[in-house]
Amino acid sequence: MFKRIINHKGFWRSVATLTLAFAIVFFFVQWAFVGFSSGFLNVSLRTVAALVLGGFIYGFLMTYGKFWGKLKQLDHKNK
């Protein structure tokens, strides 16, 4: 089932979209916690990598769950 899900059309596009959205939203949430300080905008490569990695994990898990449910429902409907 894992290979079927990750090879499904639109899976990786959805993962990329959620990764980007999560990274942007989480960046603004972190920036808000420091009071929108201009010093926060000098982010390091390490911070950007952490945001992208966290976004990828979030995006992959959410998309996997969505596609798993969709394919399970289709399998159940076809029986």
mmCIF file of the N, C-alpha and C atoms, coordinates in Angstrom:
data_MODEL
# 
_entry.id   MODEL 
# 
loop_
_atom_site.group_PDB 
_atom_site.id 
_atom_site.type_symbol 
_atom_site.label_atom_id 
_atom_site.label_alt_id 
_atom_site.label_comp_id 
_atom_site.label_asym_id 
_atom_site.label_entity_id 
_atom_site.label_seq_id 
_atom_site.pdbx_PDB_ins_code 
_atom_site.Cartn_x 
_atom_site.Cartn_y 
_atom_site.Cartn_z 
_atom_site.occupancy 
_atom_site.B_iso_or_equiv 
_atom_site.pdbx_formal_charge 
_atom_site.auth_seq_id 
_atom_site.auth_comp_id 
_atom_site.auth_asym_id 
_atom_site.auth_atom_id 
_atom_site.pdbx_PDB_model_num 
ATOM 1   N N  . MET A 1 1  ? 0.820   -1.185 0.000  1.00 0.00 ? 1  MET A N  1 
ATOM 2   C CA . MET A 1 1  ? 0.000   0.000  0.000  1.00 0.00 ? 1  MET A CA 1 
ATOM 3   C C  . MET A 1 1  ? 0.879   1.270  0.000  1.00 0.00 ? 1  MET A C  1 
ATOM 4   N N  . PHE A 1 2  ? 2.036   1.200  0.661  1.00 0.00 ? 2  PHE A N  1 
ATOM 5   C CA . PHE A 1 2  ? 2.912   2.368  0.730  1.00 0.00 ? 2  PHE A CA 1 
ATOM 6   C C  . PHE A 1 2  ? 3.353   2.811  -0.663 1.00 0.00 ? 2  PHE A C  1 
ATOM 7   N N  . LYS A 1 3  ? 3.831   1.877  -1.468 1.00 0.00 ? 3  LYS A N  1 
ATOM 8   C CA . LYS A 1 3  ? 4.283   2.216  -2.820 1.00 0.00 ? 3  LYS A CA 1 
ATOM 9   C C  . LYS A 1 3  ? 3.129   2.731  -3.673 1.00 0.00 ? 3  LYS A C  1 
ATOM 10  N N  . ARG A 1 4  ? 1.970   2.155  -3.477 1.00 0.00 ? 4  ARG A N  1 
ATOM 11  C CA . ARG A 1 4  ? 0.788   2.579  -4.230 1.00 0.00 ? 4  ARG A CA 1 
ATOM 12  C C  . ARG A 1 4  ? 0.437   4.033  -3.907 1.00 0.00 ? 4  ARG A C  1 
ATOM 13  N N  . ILE A 1 5  ? 0.569   4.387  -2.643 1.00 0.00 ? 5  ILE A N  1 
ATOM 14  C CA . ILE A 1 5  ? 0.225   5.747  -2.228 1.00 0.00 ? 5  ILE A CA 1 
ATOM 15  C C  . ILE A 1 5  ? 1.253   6.751  -2.737 1.00 0.00 ? 5  ILE A C  1 
ATOM 16  N N  . ILE A 1 6  ? 2.538   6.462  -2.533 1.00 0.00 ? 6  ILE A N  1 
ATOM 17  C CA . ILE A 1 6  ? 3.542   7.466  -2.928 1.00 0.00 ? 6  ILE A CA 1 
ATOM 18  C C  . ILE A 1 6  ? 3.683   7.574  -4.441 1.00 0.00 ? 6  ILE A C  1 
ATOM 19  N N  . ASN A 1 7  ? 3.204   6.588  -5.186 1.00 0.00 ? 7  ASN A N  1 
ATOM 20  C CA . ASN A 1 7  ? 3.248   6.660  -6.645 1.00 0.00 ? 7  ASN A CA 1 
ATOM 21  C C  . ASN A 1 7  ? 1.951   7.186  -7.241 1.00 0.00 ? 7  ASN A C  1 
ATOM 22  N N  . HIS A 1 8  ? 0.982   7.488  -6.393 1.00 0.00 ? 8  HIS A N  1 
ATOM 23  C CA . HIS A 1 8  ? -0.308  7.984  -6.869 1.00 0.00 ? 8  HIS A CA 1 
ATOM 24  C C  . HIS A 1 8  ? -0.140  9.390  -7.444 1.00 0.00 ? 8  HIS A C  1 
ATOM 25  N N  . LYS A 1 9  ? -0.880  9.671  -8.512 1.00 0.00 ? 9  LYS A N  1 
ATOM 26  C CA . LYS A 1 9  ? -0.778  10.977 -9.171 1.00 0.00 ? 9  LYS A CA 1 
ATOM 27  C C  . LYS A 1 9  ? -1.184  12.086 -8.190 1.00 0.00 ? 9  LYS A C  1 
ATOM 28  N N  . GLY A 1 10 ? -0.364  13.090 -8.093 1.00 0.00 ? 10 GLY A N  1 
ATOM 29  C CA . GLY A 1 10 ? -0.661  14.240 -7.255 1.00 0.00 ? 10 GLY A CA 1 
ATOM 30  C C  . GLY A 1 10 ? -0.121  14.153 -5.844 1.00 0.00 ? 10 GLY A C  1 
ATOM 31  N N  . PHE A 1 11 ? 0.424   12.998 -5.451 1.00 0.00 ? 11 PHE A N  1 
ATOM 32  C CA . PHE A 1 11 ? 0.900   12.836 -4.076 1.00 0.00 ? 11 PHE A CA 1 
ATOM 33  C C  . PHE A 1 11 ? 2.042   13.796 -3.768 1.00 0.00 ? 11 PHE A C  1 
ATOM 34  N N  . TRP A 1 12 ? 3.079   13.780 -4.593 1.00 0.00 ? 12 TRP A N  1 
ATOM 35  C CA . TRP A 1 12 ? 4.260   14.593 -4.309 1.00 0.00 ? 12 TRP A CA 1 
ATOM 36  C C  . TRP A 1 12 ? 3.985   16.084 -4.484 1.00 0.00 ? 12 TRP A C  1 
ATOM 37  N N  . ARG A 1 13 ? 3.088   16.433 -5.390 1.00 0.00 ? 13 ARG A N  1 
ATOM 38  C CA . ARG A 1 13 ? 2.715   17.836 -5.544 1.00 0.00 ? 13 ARG A CA 1 
ATOM 39  C C  . ARG A 1 13 ? 2.018   18.332 -4.278 1.00 0.00 ? 13 ARG A C  1 
ATOM 40  N N  . SER A 1 14 ? 1.167   17.500 -3.708 1.00 0.00 ? 14 SER A N  1 
ATOM 41  C CA . SER A 1 14 ? 0.487   17.848 -2.468 1.00 0.00 ? 14 SER A CA 1 
ATOM 42  C C  . SER A 1 14 ? 1.472   17.957 -1.312 1.00 0.00 ? 14 SER A C  1 
ATOM 43  N N  . VAL A 1 15 ? 2.445   17.047 -1.259 1.00 0.00 ? 15 VAL A N  1 
ATOM 44  C CA . VAL A 1 15 ? 3.475   17.109 -0.213 1.00 0.00 ? 15 VAL A CA 1 
ATOM 45  C C  . VAL A 1 15 ? 4.257   18.421 -0.331 1.00 0.00 ? 15 VAL A C  1 
ATOM 46  N N  . ALA A 1 16 ? 4.649   18.791 -1.544 1.00 0.00 ? 16 ALA A N  1 
ATOM 47  C CA . ALA A 1 16 ? 5.412   20.023 -1.750 1.00 0.00 ? 16 ALA A CA 1 
ATOM 48  C C  . ALA A 1 16 ? 4.594   21.252 -1.367 1.00 0.00 ? 16 ALA A C  1 
ATOM 49  N N  . THR A 1 17 ? 3.325   21.274 -1.715 1.00 0.00 ? 17 THR A N  1 
ATOM 50  C CA . THR A 1 17 ? 2.459   22.394 -1.376 1.00 0.00 ? 17 THR A CA 1 
ATOM 51  C C  . THR A 1 17 ? 2.319   22.542 0.129  1.00 0.00 ? 17 THR A C  1 
ATOM 52  N N  . LEU A 1 18 ? 2.070   21.436 0.817  1.00 0.00 ? 18 LEU A N  1 
ATOM 53  C CA . LEU A 1 18 ? 1.937   21.496 2.268  1.00 0.00 ? 18 LEU A CA 1 
ATOM 54  C C  . LEU A 1 18 ? 3.257   21.844 2.944  1.00 0.00 ? 18 LEU A C  1 
ATOM 55  N N  . THR A 1 19 ? 4.370   21.372 2.395  1.00 0.00 ? 19 THR A N  1 
ATOM 56  C CA . THR A 1 19 ? 5.681   21.713 2.947  1.00 0.00 ? 19 THR A CA 1 
ATOM 57  C C  . THR A 1 19 ? 5.905   23.216 2.896  1.00 0.00 ? 19 THR A C  1 
ATOM 58  N N  . LEU A 1 20 ? 5.651   23.803 1.756  1.00 0.00 ? 20 LEU A N  1 
ATOM 59  C CA . LEU A 1 20 ? 5.834   25.238 1.593  1.00 0.00 ? 20 LEU A CA 1 
ATOM 60  C C  . LEU A 1 20 ? 4.876   26.018 2.498  1.00 0.00 ? 20 LEU A C  1 
ATOM 61  N N  . ALA A 1 21 ? 3.621   25.626 2.532  1.00 0.00 ? 21 ALA A N  1 
ATOM 62  C CA . ALA A 1 21 ? 2.635   26.323 3.362  1.00 0.00 ? 21 ALA A CA 1 
ATOM 63  C C  . ALA A 1 21 ? 3.002   26.234 4.840  1.00 0.00 ? 21 ALA A C  1 
ATOM 64  N N  . PHE A 1 22 ? 3.395   25.051 5.299  1.00 0.00 ? 22 PHE A N  1 
ATOM 65  C CA . PHE A 1 22 ? 3.768   24.887 6.699  1.00 0.00 ? 22 PHE A CA 1 
ATOM 66  C C  . PHE A 1 22 ? 4.980   25.742 7.047  1.00 0.00 ? 22 PHE A C  1 
ATOM 67  N N  . ALA A 1 23 ? 5.987   25.736 6.192  1.00 0.00 ? 23 ALA A N  1 
ATOM 68  C CA . ALA A 1 23 ? 7.207   26.499 6.461  1.00 0.00 ? 23 ALA A CA 1 
ATOM 69  C C  . ALA A 1 23 ? 6.905   27.994 6.546  1.00 0.00 ? 23 ALA A C  1 
ATOM 70  N N  . ILE A 1 24 ? 6.077   28.498 5.650  1.00 0.00 ? 24 ILE A N  1 
ATOM 71  C CA . ILE A 1 24 ? 5.732   29.919 5.668  1.00 0.00 ? 24 ILE A CA 1 
ATOM 72  C C  . ILE A 1 24 ? 4.920   30.276 6.904  1.00 0.00 ? 24 ILE A C  1 
ATOM 73  N N  . VAL A 1 25 ? 3.894   29.493 7.197  1.00 0.00 ? 25 VAL A N  1 
ATOM 74  C CA . VAL A 1 25 ? 3.049   29.776 8.366  1.00 0.00 ? 25 VAL A CA 1 
ATOM 75  C C  . VAL A 1 25 ? 3.863   29.682 9.650  1.00 0.00 ? 25 VAL A C  1 
ATOM 76  N N  . PHE A 1 26 ? 4.675   28.652 9.781  1.00 0.00 ? 26 PHE A N  1 
ATOM 77  C CA . PHE A 1 26 ? 5.458   28.487 11.002 1.00 0.00 ? 26 PHE A CA 1 
ATOM 78  C C  . PHE A 1 26 ? 6.504   29.592 11.148 1.00 0.00 ? 26 PHE A C  1 
ATOM 79  N N  . PHE A 1 27 ? 7.059   30.055 10.035 1.00 0.00 ? 27 PHE A N  1 
ATOM 80  C CA . PHE A 1 27 ? 7.996   31.174 10.079 1.00 0.00 ? 27 PHE A CA 1 
ATOM 81  C C  . PHE A 1 27 ? 7.310   32.410 10.655 1.00 0.00 ? 27 PHE A C  1 
ATOM 82  N N  . PHE A 1 28 ? 6.106   32.708 10.162 1.00 0.00 ? 28 PHE A N  1 
ATOM 83  C CA . PHE A 1 28 ? 5.389   33.877 10.662 1.00 0.00 ? 28 PHE A CA 1 
ATOM 84  C C  . PHE A 1 28 ? 4.953   33.709 12.116 1.00 0.00 ? 28 PHE A C  1 
ATOM 85  N N  . VAL A 1 29 ? 4.621   32.497 12.522 1.00 0.00 ? 29 VAL A N  1 
ATOM 86  C CA . VAL A 1 29 ? 4.276   32.257 13.922 1.00 0.00 ? 29 VAL A CA 1 
ATOM 87  C C  . VAL A 1 29 ? 5.493   32.505 14.807 1.00 0.00 ? 29 VAL A C  1 
ATOM 88  N N  . GLN A 1 30 ? 6.648   32.005 14.410 1.00 0.00 ? 30 GLN A N  1 
ATOM 89  C CA . GLN A 1 30 ? 7.865   32.246 15.185 1.00 0.00 ? 30 GLN A CA 1 
ATOM 90  C C  . GLN A 1 30 ? 8.216   33.730 15.217 1.00 0.00 ? 30 GLN A C  1 
ATOM 91  N N  . TRP A 1 31 ? 8.049   34.391 14.111 1.00 0.00 ? 31 TRP A N  1 
ATOM 92  C CA . TRP A 1 31 ? 8.343   35.815 14.038 1.00 0.00 ? 31 TRP A CA 1 
ATOM 93  C C  . TRP A 1 31 ? 7.397   36.602 14.939 1.00 0.00 ? 31 TRP A C  1 
ATOM 94  N N  . ALA A 1 32 ? 6.149   36.185 15.008 1.00 0.00 ? 32 ALA A N  1 
ATOM 95  C CA . ALA A 1 32 ? 5.176   36.852 15.877 1.00 0.00 ? 32 ALA A CA 1 
ATOM 96  C C  . ALA A 1 32 ? 5.551   36.677 17.343 1.00 0.00 ? 32 ALA A C  1 
ATOM 97  N N  . PHE A 1 33 ? 6.090   35.527 17.721 1.00 0.00 ? 33 PHE A N  1 
ATOM 98  C CA . PHE A 1 33 ? 6.475   35.289 19.112 1.00 0.00 ? 33 PHE A CA 1 
ATOM 99  C C  . PHE A 1 33 ? 7.640   36.177 19.561 1.00 0.00 ? 33 PHE A C  1 
ATOM 100 N N  . VAL A 1 34 ? 8.432   36.665 18.630 1.00 0.00 ? 34 VAL A N  1 
ATOM 101 C CA . VAL A 1 34 ? 9.513   37.582 18.999 1.00 0.00 ? 34 VAL A CA 1 
ATOM 102 C C  . VAL A 1 34 ? 9.106   39.032 18.769 1.00 0.00 ? 34 VAL A C  1 
ATOM 103 N N  . GLY A 1 35 ? 7.818   39.254 18.581 1.00 0.00 ? 35 GLY A N  1 
ATOM 104 C CA . GLY A 1 35 ? 7.298   40.610 18.443 1.00 0.00 ? 35 GLY A CA 1 
ATOM 105 C C  . GLY A 1 35 ? 7.588   41.262 17.119 1.00 0.00 ? 35 GLY A C  1 
ATOM 106 N N  . PHE A 1 36 ? 7.678   40.489 16.068 1.00 0.00 ? 36 PHE A N  1 
ATOM 107 C CA . PHE A 1 36 ? 7.960   40.978 14.718 1.00 0.00 ? 36 PHE A CA 1 
ATOM 108 C C  . PHE A 1 36 ? 9.231   41.836 14.681 1.00 0.00 ? 36 PHE A C  1 
ATOM 109 N N  . SER A 1 37 ? 10.219  41.377 15.418 1.00 0.00 ? 37 SER A N  1 
ATOM 110 C CA . SER A 1 37 ? 11.504  42.061 15.468 1.00 0.00 ? 37 SER A CA 1 
ATOM 111 C C  . SER A 1 37 ? 12.229  41.913 14.131 1.00 0.00 ? 37 SER A C  1 
ATOM 112 N N  . SER A 1 38 ? 12.822  43.013 13.680 1.00 0.00 ? 38 SER A N  1 
ATOM 113 C CA . SER A 1 38 ? 13.531  42.954 12.401 1.00 0.00 ? 38 SER A CA 1 
ATOM 114 C C  . SER A 1 38 ? 14.795  42.096 12.499 1.00 0.00 ? 38 SER A C  1 
ATOM 115 N N  . GLY A 1 39 ? 15.316  41.901 13.705 1.00 0.00 ? 39 GLY A N  1 
ATOM 116 C CA . GLY A 1 39 ? 16.485  41.043 13.892 1.00 0.00 ? 39 GLY A CA 1 
ATOM 117 C C  . GLY A 1 39 ? 16.202  39.585 13.603 1.00 0.00 ? 39 GLY A C  1 
ATOM 118 N N  . PHE A 1 40 ? 14.947  39.194 13.707 1.00 0.00 ? 40 PHE A N  1 
ATOM 119 C CA . PHE A 1 40 ? 14.571  37.800 13.432 1.00 0.00 ? 40 PHE A CA 1 
ATOM 120 C C  . PHE A 1 40 ? 14.704  37.461 11.957 1.00 0.00 ? 40 PHE A C  1 
ATOM 121 N N  . LEU A 1 41 ? 14.629  38.472 11.109 1.00 0.00 ? 41 LEU A N  1 
ATOM 122 C CA . LEU A 1 41 ? 14.688  38.221 9.666  1.00 0.00 ? 41 LEU A CA 1 
ATOM 123 C C  . LEU A 1 41 ? 16.074  37.791 9.192  1.00 0.00 ? 41 LEU A C  1 
ATOM 124 N N  . ASN A 1 42 ? 17.073  37.911 10.024 1.00 0.00 ? 42 ASN A N  1 
ATOM 125 C CA . ASN A 1 42 ? 18.416  37.431 9.696  1.00 0.00 ? 42 ASN A CA 1 
ATOM 126 C C  . ASN A 1 42 ? 18.515  35.957 10.076 1.00 0.00 ? 42 ASN A C  1 
ATOM 127 N N  . VAL A 1 43 ? 17.744  35.143 9.394  1.00 0.00 ? 43 VAL A N  1 
ATOM 128 C CA . VAL A 1 43 ? 17.701  33.722 9.720  1.00 0.00 ? 43 VAL A CA 1 
ATOM 129 C C  . VAL A 1 43 ? 18.898  33.006 9.116  1.00 0.00 ? 43 VAL A C  1 
ATOM 130 N N  . SER A 1 44 ? 19.312  31.964 9.789  1.00 0.00 ? 44 SER A N  1 
ATOM 131 C CA . SER A 1 44 ? 20.449  31.183 9.309  1.00 0.00 ? 44 SER A CA 1 
ATOM 132 C C  . SER A 1 44 ? 19.961  30.065 8.384  1.00 0.00 ? 44 SER A C  1 
ATOM 133 N N  . LEU A 1 45 ? 20.896  29.480 7.702  1.00 0.00 ? 45 LEU A N  1 
ATOM 134 C CA . LEU A 1 45 ? 20.596  28.345 6.838  1.00 0.00 ? 45 LEU A CA 1 
ATOM 135 C C  . LEU A 1 45 ? 20.055  27.186 7.661  1.00 0.00 ? 45 LEU A C  1 
ATOM 136 N N  . ARG A 1 46 ? 20.538  27.063 8.872  1.00 0.00 ? 46 ARG A N  1 
ATOM 137 C CA . ARG A 1 46 ? 20.080  26.001 9.772  1.00 0.00 ? 46 ARG A CA 1 
ATOM 138 C C  . ARG A 1 46 ? 18.588  26.160 10.095 1.00 0.00 ? 46 ARG A C  1 
ATOM 139 N N  . THR A 1 47 ? 18.155  27.398 10.311 1.00 0.00 ? 47 THR A N  1 
ATOM 140 C CA . THR A 1 47 ? 16.745  27.671 10.596 1.00 0.00 ? 47 THR A CA 1 
ATOM 141 C C  . THR A 1 47 ? 15.879  27.353 9.390  1.00 0.00 ? 47 THR A C  1 
ATOM 142 N N  . VAL A 1 48 ? 16.318  27.757 8.223  1.00 0.00 ? 48 VAL A N  1 
ATOM 143 C CA . VAL A 1 48 ? 15.565  27.484 6.993  1.00 0.00 ? 48 VAL A CA 1 
ATOM 144 C C  . VAL A 1 48 ? 15.479  25.976 6.757  1.00 0.00 ? 48 VAL A C  1 
ATOM 145 N N  . ALA A 1 49 ? 16.591  25.271 6.971  1.00 0.00 ? 49 ALA A N  1 
ATOM 146 C CA . ALA A 1 49 ? 16.598  23.814 6.792  1.00 0.00 ? 49 ALA A CA 1 
ATOM 147 C C  . ALA A 1 49 ? 15.646  23.148 7.781  1.00 0.00 ? 49 ALA A C  1 
ATOM 148 N N  . ALA A 1 50 ? 15.608  23.630 9.017  1.00 0.00 ? 50 ALA A N  1 
ATOM 149 C CA . ALA A 1 50 ? 14.704  23.060 10.016 1.00 0.00 ? 50 ALA A CA 1 
ATOM 150 C C  . ALA A 1 50 ? 13.251  23.304 9.639  1.00 0.00 ? 50 ALA A C  1 
ATOM 151 N N  . LEU A 1 51 ? 12.942  24.489 9.134  1.00 0.00 ? 51 LEU A N  1 
ATOM 152 C CA . LEU A 1 51 ? 11.575  24.784 8.701  1.00 0.00 ? 51 LEU A CA 1 
ATOM 153 C C  . LEU A 1 51 ? 11.151  23.899 7.530  1.00 0.00 ? 51 LEU A C  1 
ATOM 154 N N  . VAL A 1 52 ? 12.051  23.736 6.576  1.00 0.00 ? 52 VAL A N  1 
ATOM 155 C CA . VAL A 1 52 ? 11.730  22.907 5.409  1.00 0.00 ? 52 VAL A CA 1 
ATOM 156 C C  . VAL A 1 52 ? 11.607  21.437 5.805  1.00 0.00 ? 52 VAL A C  1 
ATOM 157 N N  . LEU A 1 53 ? 12.496  20.951 6.657  1.00 0.00 ? 53 LEU A N  1 
ATOM 158 C CA . LEU A 1 53 ? 12.416  19.558 7.101  1.00 0.00 ? 53 LEU A CA 1 
ATOM 159 C C  . LEU A 1 53 ? 11.140  19.317 7.902  1.00 0.00 ? 53 LEU A C  1 
ATOM 160 N N  . GLY A 1 54 ? 10.833  20.223 8.807  1.00 0.00 ? 54 GLY A N  1 
ATOM 161 C CA . GLY A 1 54 ? 9.592   20.094 9.579  1.00 0.00 ? 54 GLY A CA 1 
ATOM 162 C C  . GLY A 1 54 ? 8.377   20.152 8.677  1.00 0.00 ? 54 GLY A C  1 
ATOM 163 N N  . GLY A 1 55 ? 8.415   21.043 7.700  1.00 0.00 ? 55 GLY A N  1 
ATOM 164 C CA . GLY A 1 55 ? 7.321   21.139 6.740  1.00 0.00 ? 55 GLY A CA 1 
ATOM 165 C C  . GLY A 1 55 ? 7.177   19.885 5.911  1.00 0.00 ? 55 GLY A C  1 
ATOM 166 N N  . PHE A 1 56 ? 8.308   19.303 5.523  1.00 0.00 ? 56 PHE A N  1 
ATOM 167 C CA . PHE A 1 56 ? 8.255   18.071 4.728  1.00 0.00 ? 56 PHE A CA 1 
ATOM 168 C C  . PHE A 1 56 ? 7.646   16.925 5.532  1.00 0.00 ? 56 PHE A C  1 
ATOM 169 N N  . ILE A 1 57 ? 8.056   16.798 6.776  1.00 0.00 ? 57 ILE A N  1 
ATOM 170 C CA . ILE A 1 57 ? 7.508   15.725 7.618  1.00 0.00 ? 57 ILE A CA 1 
ATOM 171 C C  . ILE A 1 57 ? 6.006   15.912 7.784  1.00 0.00 ? 57 ILE A C  1 
ATOM 172 N N  . TYR A 1 58 ? 5.594   17.139 8.092  1.00 0.00 ? 58 TYR A N  1 
ATOM 173 C CA . TYR A 1 58 ? 4.177   17.438 8.245  1.00 0.00 ? 58 TYR A CA 1 
ATOM 174 C C  . TYR A 1 58 ? 3.431   17.167 6.940  1.00 0.00 ? 58 TYR A C  1 
ATOM 175 N N  . GLY A 1 59 ? 3.950   17.694 5.831  1.00 0.00 ? 59 GLY A N  1 
ATOM 176 C CA . GLY A 1 59 ? 3.288   17.529 4.541  1.00 0.00 ? 59 GLY A CA 1 
ATOM 177 C C  . GLY A 1 59 ? 3.187   16.079 4.120  1.00 0.00 ? 59 GLY A C  1 
ATOM 178 N N  . PHE A 1 60 ? 4.251   15.319 4.337  1.00 0.00 ? 60 PHE A N  1 
ATOM 179 C CA . PHE A 1 60 ? 4.245   13.909 3.952  1.00 0.00 ? 60 PHE A CA 1 
ATOM 180 C C  . PHE A 1 60 ? 3.212   13.134 4.762  1.00 0.00 ? 60 PHE A C  1 
ATOM 181 N N  . LEU A 1 61 ? 3.197   13.338 6.078  1.00 0.00 ? 61 LEU A N  1 
ATOM 182 C CA . LEU A 1 61 ? 2.271   12.590 6.921  1.00 0.00 ? 61 LEU A CA 1 
ATOM 183 C C  . LEU A 1 61 ? 0.817   12.944 6.633  1.00 0.00 ? 61 LEU A C  1 
ATOM 184 N N  . MET A 1 62 ? 0.522   14.210 6.464  1.00 0.00 ? 62 MET A N  1 
ATOM 185 C CA . MET A 1 62 ? -0.856  14.628 6.185  1.00 0.00 ? 62 MET A CA 1 
ATOM 186 C C  . MET A 1 62 ? -1.312  14.137 4.806  1.00 0.00 ? 62 MET A C  1 
ATOM 187 N N  . THR A 1 63 ? -0.454  14.248 3.824  1.00 0.00 ? 63 THR A N  1 
ATOM 188 C CA . THR A 1 63 ? -0.810  13.793 2.487  1.00 0.00 ? 63 THR A CA 1 
ATOM 189 C C  . THR A 1 63 ? -0.939  12.279 2.435  1.00 0.00 ? 63 THR A C  1 
ATOM 190 N N  . TYR A 1 64 ? -0.052  11.579 3.133  1.00 0.00 ? 64 TYR A N  1 
ATOM 191 C CA . TYR A 1 64 ? -0.134  10.122 3.176  1.00 0.00 ? 64 TYR A CA 1 
ATOM 192 C C  . TYR A 1 64 ? -1.472  9.683  3.778  1.00 0.00 ? 64 TYR A C  1 
ATOM 193 N N  . GLY A 1 65 ? -1.844  10.315 4.866  1.00 0.00 ? 65 GLY A N  1 
ATOM 194 C CA . GLY A 1 65 ? -3.118  9.985  5.501  1.00 0.00 ? 65 GLY A CA 1 
ATOM 195 C C  . GLY A 1 65 ? -4.299  10.265 4.594  1.00 0.00 ? 65 GLY A C  1 
ATOM 196 N N  . LYS A 1 66 ? -4.245  11.381 3.897  1.00 0.00 ? 66 LYS A N  1 
ATOM 197 C CA . LYS A 1 66 ? -5.334  11.742 2.988  1.00 0.00 ? 66 LYS A CA 1 
ATOM 198 C C  . LYS A 1 66 ? -5.459  10.724 1.851  1.00 0.00 ? 66 LYS A C  1 
ATOM 199 N N  . PHE A 1 67 ? -4.342  10.385 1.236  1.00 0.00 ? 67 PHE A N  1 
ATOM 200 C CA . PHE A 1 67 ? -4.378  9.441  0.118  1.00 0.00 ? 67 PHE A CA 1 
ATOM 201 C C  . PHE A 1 67 ? -4.682  8.019  0.596  1.00 0.00 ? 67 PHE A C  1 
ATOM 202 N N  . TRP A 1 68 ? -4.216  7.653  1.772  1.00 0.00 ? 68 TRP A N  1 
ATOM 203 C CA . TRP A 1 68 ? -4.516  6.327  2.310  1.00 0.00 ? 68 TRP A CA 1 
ATOM 204 C C  . TRP A 1 68 ? -6.014  6.174  2.494  1.00 0.00 ? 68 TRP A C  1 
ATOM 205 N N  . GLY A 1 69 ? -6.646  7.183  3.091  1.00 0.00 ? 69 GLY A N  1 
ATOM 206 C CA . GLY A 1 69 ? -8.088  7.138  3.283  1.00 0.00 ? 69 GLY A CA 1 
ATOM 207 C C  . GLY A 1 69 ? -8.841  7.093  1.967  1.00 0.00 ? 69 GLY A C  1 
ATOM 208 N N  . LYS A 1 70 ? -8.379  7.879  1.009  1.00 0.00 ? 70 LYS A N  1 
ATOM 209 C CA . LYS A 1 70 ? -9.023  7.919  -0.303 1.00 0.00 ? 70 LYS A CA 1 
ATOM 210 C C  . LYS A 1 70 ? -8.933  6.564  -0.999 1.00 0.00 ? 70 LYS A C  1 
ATOM 211 N N  . LEU A 1 71 ? -7.744  5.947  -0.989 1.00 0.00 ? 71 LEU A N  1 
ATOM 212 C CA . LEU A 1 71 ? -7.572  4.653  -1.660 1.00 0.00 ? 71 LEU A CA 1 
ATOM 213 C C  . LEU A 1 71 ? -8.294  3.528  -0.912 1.00 0.00 ? 71 LEU A C  1 
ATOM 214 N N  . LYS A 1 72 ? -8.315  3.598  0.415  1.00 0.00 ? 72 LYS A N  1 
ATOM 215 C CA . LYS A 1 72 ? -9.052  2.580  1.190  1.00 0.00 ? 72 LYS A CA 1 
ATOM 216 C C  . LYS A 1 72 ? -10.535 2.659  0.877  1.00 0.00 ? 72 LYS A C  1 
ATOM 217 N N  . GLN A 1 73 ? -11.058 3.872  0.763  1.00 0.00 ? 73 GLN A N  1 
ATOM 218 C CA . GLN A 1 73 ? -12.461 4.049  0.457  1.00 0.00 ? 73 GLN A CA 1 
ATOM 219 C C  . GLN A 1 73 ? -12.779 3.516  -0.947 1.00 0.00 ? 73 GLN A C  1 
ATOM 220 N N  . LEU A 1 74 ? -11.893 3.781  -1.900 1.00 0.00 ? 74 LEU A N  1 
ATOM 221 C CA . LEU A 1 74 ? -12.090 3.249  -3.255 1.00 0.00 ? 74 LEU A CA 1 
ATOM 222 C C  . LEU A 1 74 ? -12.032 1.733  -3.279 1.00 0.00 ? 74 LEU A C  1 
ATOM 223 N N  . ASP A 1 75 ? -11.097 1.133  -2.516 1.00 0.00 ? 75 ASP A N  1 
ATOM 224 C CA . ASP A 1 75 ? -11.004 -0.317 -2.458 1.00 0.00 ? 75 ASP A CA 1 
ATOM 225 C C  . ASP A 1 75 ? -12.269 -0.930 -1.851 1.00 0.00 ? 75 ASP A C  1 
ATOM 226 N N  . HIS A 1 76 ? -12.760 -0.303 -0.817 1.00 0.00 ? 76 HIS A N  1 
ATOM 227 C CA . HIS A 1 76 ? -13.960 -0.813 -0.149 1.00 0.00 ? 76 HIS A CA 1 
ATOM 228 C C  . HIS A 1 76 ? -15.182 -0.670 -1.055 1.00 0.00 ? 76 HIS A C  1 
ATOM 229 N N  . LYS A 1 77 ? -15.222 0.411  -1.815 1.00 0.00 ? 77 LYS A N  1 
ATOM 230 C CA . LYS A 1 77 ? -16.342 0.670  -2.713 1.00 0.00 ? 77 LYS A CA 1 
ATOM 231 C C  . LYS A 1 77 ? -16.353 -0.330 -3.877 1.00 0.00 ? 77 LYS A C  1 
ATOM 232 N N  . ASN A 1 78 ? -15.173 -0.749 -4.327 1.00 0.00 ? 78 ASN A N  1 
ATOM 233 C CA . ASN A 1 78 ? -15.065 -1.654 -5.474 1.00 0.00 ? 78 ASN A CA 1 
ATOM 234 C C  . ASN A 1 78 ? -15.332 -3.111 -5.105 1.00 0.00 ? 78 ASN A C  1 
ATOM 235 N N  . LYS A 1 79 ? -15.376 -3.446 -3.829 1.00 0.00 ? 79 LYS A N  1 
ATOM 236 C CA . LYS A 1 79 ? -15.609 -4.846 -3.445 1.00 0.00 ? 79 LYS A CA 1 
ATOM 237 C C  . LYS A 1 79 ? -17.054 -5.190 -3.416 1.00 0.00 ? 79 LYS A C  1 
# 
